Amino acid sequence: MDVIALDAPTDAQIRAWHEVLAAVHAADPAGDPAPHPDGTARLLLGADPGSRQRLWAVADGGRLVAVAALRLSGEPGTDRPGEIDVQVHPAHRRHGLGRRLLAAAAGGLRADGRSSVIAQVLAGTPAVPFLESHGFECVLTLRGMLLRLDDVPQERVTRLLAEAPAGYGLVRWRGVVPDEYAAALARAKHAMADLAEYEGTTWDAHRVRETAEAVAKRGDDLYTVAALHDGAIAGFTEIVVPHDAAGRAAQYDTAVVPEHRGRRIGIWSKAAMLAWLTETRPDVREIETDNSGDNAHMIAVNEELGFRTERESLEYQAPATALP
Ligand SMILES: CC(C)(COP(=O)(O)OP(=O)(O)OC[C@H]1O[C@@H](n2cnc3c(N)ncnc32)[C@H](O)[C@@H]1OP(=O)(O)O)[C@@H](O)C(=O)NCCC(=O)NCCS
């Protein structure tokens, strides 16, 4: 069985790739919805703006039995870590396929001038010994939480909304930020900087719009609620409803600018988001979110809203020199 590079995957290869993802998911569902063929196609064909992707697979005749994607954000030579994802069909594990794909991706990483790579995996799965035996170390824990909207009493949302901090007002928009708030939103996004792990570039109005346009290009819907104070955005929260969501939306950024913290602006904005979604998107039944394991404040806000912990993910990192 050979490792092949899929620089421009064909429809048949995308279907074969999807079969690997579906088999991996079936063996270990871990609370995530099953992958959808359209989602796999989008993943393989469209990289986010400012990022490139390289793909490899192990082929057995016409079938794929293992796949690997390496995401390279920024220009070639930027020293930001690459991101790797290796998936081996459950029937073909422990035969060294994961190691071979990792070696192929390591070559791609070095060729692009990167000095390290990260991978996000579920705690308690074979990925942990696999990565630890290849020079990776755990650098971050992430708590995956889920809110089932049916479990949220209407009175809770109404009460939280009524507890508006004095001097603040709410605005909301769907899709790209309206021009009047674009610069203010970019400034508020800086408030995320202390949480963002590998954020190299600064936020400006152009980048804010570009990120929202990328969501729209995928066919997904971005909803934003922001708290305003004297014309500035004090805090905001974003939800994305994927077009093939099957009822599950994803929490994107939530941030409160440092000088406005401690006034319950985060939970107030999130309650307003829940009320808005209930009104306009009755198809959304669940919201998922990942929080850094040491972000106790955001976890507490989410628990108060009704989010429950579903799984723990770990972020691993390795220097390129340690890879096979
Ligand atoms: C993690 C995964 C990619 C490993 O693939 P694989 O082809 O089985 O791994 P390899 O055969 O190349 O294993 C190489 C080494 O990793 C370690 N390893 C891999 N799986 C292991 C397991 N279940 N238990 C203990 N060690 C393991 C061993 O040291 C192994 O060497 P050995 O077999 O000589 O002892 C595979 O289990 C998988 O697809 N898991 C689900 C998706 C996932 O979590 N991907 C990780 C994202 S990077």
The ligand as an ORCA input file, in Angstrom:
! r2SCAN-3c Opt
* xyz 0 1
  C      -4.209      7.601     16.100
  C      -4.202      6.790     14.781
  C      -4.060      7.783     13.638
  C      -3.014      5.831     14.806
  O      -2.924      5.174     13.550
  P      -2.198      3.751     13.366
  O      -2.009      3.526     11.931
  O      -2.945      2.725     14.129
  O      -0.807      4.019     14.098
  P       0.573      3.257     13.799
  O       0.316      1.835     13.475
  O       1.351      4.036     12.805
  O       1.228      3.369     15.241
  C       2.512      3.891     15.457
  C       2.805      3.822     16.954
  O       1.886      4.665     17.683
  C       1.575      4.040     18.947
  N       0.154      3.665     18.970
  C      -0.736      3.781     17.964
  N      -1.946      3.340     18.367
  C      -1.815      2.929     19.638
  C      -2.708      2.368     20.588
  N      -4.006      2.134     20.291
  N      -2.232      2.065     21.825
  C      -0.936      2.274     22.136
  N      -0.032      2.797     21.264
  C      -0.475      3.133     20.039
  C       2.455      2.815     19.023
  O       3.689      3.241     19.592
  C       2.615      2.461     17.555
  O       3.763      1.682     17.302
  P       3.665      0.075     17.472
  O       2.428     -0.382     16.775
  O       4.930     -0.391     16.814
  O       3.609     -0.183     18.944
  C      -5.502      5.951     14.645
  O      -5.734      5.246     15.842
  C      -6.743      6.770     14.342
  O      -7.069      7.007     13.177
  N      -7.483      7.222     15.372
  C      -8.699      8.028     15.188
  C      -8.435      9.398     14.612
  C      -7.498     10.215     15.472
  O      -7.682     10.382     16.673
  N      -6.477     10.781     14.832
  C      -5.442     11.527     15.475
  C      -5.380     12.902     14.942
  S      -3.684     13.372     14.693
*
